[in-house]
Amino acid sequence: MFDFDKIVERKSDKCRKWDHAYVCSRFGNVAEGFIPLWIADMDFTSPPAVIDGFKRIVEHGTFGYTWCFDDFYDAVIAFQRERHQVEVEKAWITLTYGTVSTLHYTVQAFCKPGDCVMMNTPVYDPFAMAAQRQGVQVLANPLRVEANRYQLDFNLVEAQLKAHRPKLWFFCSPHNPSGRIWCADEIRQVSDLCKRYGTVLVVDEVHAEHILDGNFVSCLASDCAAQDNVIVLTSPNKAFNLGGLKTSFTIIPDAALRQRFRHQLEKNSITSPNIFGVWGIILAYQHGLPWLDALRSYLRSNAHYLADALQTHFPAWKMMNPESSYLAWVDVSADERSATELTQHFAQQAGVVIEDGSHYVQNGENYLRINFGTQRYWLEESIHRMRQHY
Ligand SMILES: Cc1ncc(COP(=O)(O)O)c(C=O)c1O
């Protein structure tokens, strides 16, 4: 029904992932004809229902100011109920301009310079930027690898919370870059610790829709995290490939936290939404679920393909099981070359652009991150080129 194998020409839309000038500015001298397996952006067109909805808006031809009308709230509430079995109230939802900028506003709302924010490393690097750009310290809590899977070290977490009393804990659930899904018991422990040490739990759930192996538990599940101390950031951007619309939303059950957060948004005039952004959320959540389920099967099979190919052709490397997302996290510590050398080598010699794990704040130096949210053809071609130029 949906053809995810169909190659989508992406250079003309000037997306960062495929743009030659942009890629050279990031990865050095990369020849034209490269295959980009880096930034978390998929190479699939969005669900047909989303595209048709946008076409209707474009054909209508008026792009005036809009607002958060009820369809937006209804779509979010229904989606959260159907996909994550959580009951969200309309009053808890606030539209924002992308998850990353919301992390910044959250720091502005709850921290002052000199405070610190806890995060579990390696982690999506804008978590650190959101703190550092406000003069707030990063309190890095390293994840521990056990049997090639990340674990939270709760003893260390507690010692760090006690010693440093961070105002916020940026918790990535599921985790980027590894795809690790946190179970209810782990989330409960995270939440209990936050309550004990006066830390607000800020949870980024943007990768929750691509569950490949396991069950996602939202921090909004009432028997899980304390609802008076949690801020959830999410969006359909990762799930439906809508990141360029720069629109997301925040769910905060507690009225006092919500008021403080909204006050900060008002100070920055984060008020009425982008017309395509708000409609993108509605269209994706209302009509995109069959597409999303088909996509998950495709991603699952890409993950299996990549795991097999790496094991066969690069036996020294160890890929974590991507329980969610479309990002493979690969331990290359047994390779003779460092992850930085490998990424530079593959970009410049093989024309395959992958991420160096050292970008993920801390504790990712021996890893590569490979984006498999693309047509199988590109994955096969990348493996072929990497083998040739290893
Ligand atoms: C964990 C995580 N949060 C947020 C984002 C970006 O979200 P947005 O496009 O809504 O700013 C990404 C993108 O890769 C991500 O991996």
Ligand as a Chemical Component Dictionary entry (heavy atoms), coordinates in Angstrom:
data_LIG
# 
_chem_comp.id                   LIG 
_chem_comp.type                 NON-POLYMER 
_chem_comp.pdbx_formal_charge   0 
_chem_comp.three_letter_code    LIG 
# 
loop_
_chem_comp_atom.comp_id 
_chem_comp_atom.atom_id 
_chem_comp_atom.alt_atom_id 
_chem_comp_atom.type_symbol 
_chem_comp_atom.charge 
_chem_comp_atom.model_Cartn_x 
_chem_comp_atom.model_Cartn_y 
_chem_comp_atom.model_Cartn_z 
_chem_comp_atom.pdbx_ordinal 
LIG C1 C1 C 0 15.731 13.261 21.057 1  
LIG C2 C2 C 0 15.375 14.306 20.054 2  
LIG N1 N1 N 0 14.671 15.386 20.449 3  
LIG C3 C3 C 0 14.335 16.352 19.567 4  
LIG C4 C4 C 0 14.691 16.273 18.251 5  
LIG C5 C5 C 0 14.314 17.362 17.306 6  
LIG O1 O1 O 0 13.024 17.748 17.531 7  
LIG P1 P1 P 0 12.435 19.053 16.820 8  
LIG O2 O2 O 0 12.641 18.869 15.365 9  
LIG O3 O3 O 0 10.998 19.027 17.215 10 
LIG O4 O4 O 0 13.165 20.215 17.384 11 
LIG C6 C6 C 0 15.439 15.186 17.801 12 
LIG C7 C7 C 0 15.885 15.116 16.408 13 
LIG O5 O5 O 0 16.672 14.335 16.023 14 
LIG C8 C8 C 0 15.780 14.180 18.725 15 
LIG O6 O6 O 0 16.471 13.111 18.348 16 
# 
loop_
_chem_comp_bond.comp_id 
_chem_comp_bond.atom_id_1 
_chem_comp_bond.atom_id_2 
_chem_comp_bond.value_order 
_chem_comp_bond.pdbx_ordinal 
LIG C1 C2 SING 1  
LIG C2 N1 SING 2  
LIG C2 C8 DOUB 3  
LIG N1 C3 DOUB 4  
LIG C3 C4 SING 5  
LIG C4 C5 SING 6  
LIG C4 C6 DOUB 7  
LIG C5 O1 SING 8  
LIG O1 P1 SING 9  
LIG P1 O2 DOUB 10 
LIG P1 O3 SING 11 
LIG P1 O4 SING 12 
LIG C6 C7 SING 13 
LIG C6 C8 SING 14 
LIG C7 O5 DOUB 15 
LIG C8 O6 SING 16 
# 
